């Protein structure tokens, strides 16, 4: 019985890590499609219109990142960044998951 529990726990951990990695990968794809034309990551990916986002998760809480994505003109009325408020929730979650890896 103990062995069964250990195996099930290991399987659950594996599934959780796999799902998390897939969400991160999907989030990176969304970033590449929606954000990379303006933002740089790690000095090599993307454009230079917006600020570099390397370390964004160290500087901002997830709720603040979401607020910025949904209403970028709140903090900077003259920004050219579009609002992502209409981005489906599933994709917003994936994008935030990816951005949270940028520490």
C-alpha positions, 0 to 999 in steps of 0.5 A: 500500500505504501508503495502504491501511494509513493507511485501515485504521488510521483505520478501526480508530481510528474503530471503537475510539472508536465502541465506547468511546462506546457502552460509556460511553453504555450505562454511563451508562444502567446508572448511571441505572437502578441508581445515580442514585436515590441518587448525584448527578453534577455537582450535577444528576443523581440523589439525595442518599442516597449521596455525589456521584460527580463526580470518583470516577475521580480519587479511586479506582482502577477496582479500588477502585470495583469492590470498593466496588460488589461489597461496599459494607459492607466499608468501611462496615458500616452503609451502605444501598448494595446490593451489585452483585456479581450484576450481570452482568460485561458490565454491570459493565464498562459501568458502570465504563467510565462511572464512569471518565469522571467525573474 
